[in-house]
Amino acid sequence: MIQEVRVQRTDQSVSDGVVTQVRGGQTGEMAVAQAHARFYDAVRRGNVFTASIPVTALSVNSTTFTGLAIANPVGSGKIFSLLEVLVGISTSTTASAGVILTGGSQVTAITTNLVTQLNAFMGGGGSSSKAVCSSGSTITTATQMRSIWDTGLATSATAPTPAPMPFIKDQVDGALLIAPGQLISLQAITTAISVHASFTWEEIPQ
C-alpha cells in the first residue's frame, strides 16, 4: 500500500477538531514534530520515578554493595525501563577509577538502607513505585552491565590540584530493562570513589 502525504508549508494554523492531512517534506518524507518533552506522557501518567543518594563511597563491583540499587520485586507485574543515571564525583583520584552499572538476579527481598522513591510528577498524585531501592545491602549478583565513566588516568598519573569534579549523565533511554526478580546497582570498577547519584526509571505493565 502506498501512503500519500501532502507537501505544504510549516506555518499553517489549524483549529482544534479540524481533520487535516499529514504533512510531507519536499523530498517525499513524512514530517513529524515532538509535541512535548520526550518523557512527558510517561511522567504525566505517573509512571516515572526517581531515587537518589547523598555522597556515598561506591563498592568495587561487589555483592556487598554500597551505592544505589533498584530492585524489581518478584511478582511486581512491572518492567522497569531505566531512563537516566546521574552521578556527581565527589572525590578525586590519581589512579584509574571508573563507575559502572551492575545487574543480575535478585529474588531475595532487600530490607536494609532503603532509599525513598519519588514520583517524577511532583504533586500529580501518581501511583506508588513497585521498586525497592537501597544505598547498601547484600545482593545476589553483581555482573557488569554498562560502563558509564572513567578518570582516564594511568596509575602513575598525577591529578591536578584541586582536581576537577566531573558530572556524569548516562542517557540510558530504556536500553536497560529490569524484569521482576532483577536488580541494577551503581558501583565502582577499580577504586571506591565517593559520589552522589540518582536513577530515573519508568514502570511499565508486563
Secondary structure, 3 states (H helix, E strand, C coil): CCCCCEECCCCCCCCCCCCCCCEECCCCCECCCCCCCCCHHHHHCCCEEEEEEEEEECCECCCEEEEEEEEECCCCCEEEEEEEEEEEECCCCCCCCEEEEEEEECCCCCCCCEECCEECCCCCCCCCCCCEEEEEEECCCCEEEEEEEECCCCCCCCCCCCCCCCEEEEEEEEEEEECCCEEEEEEECCCCCEEEEEEEEEEEEC
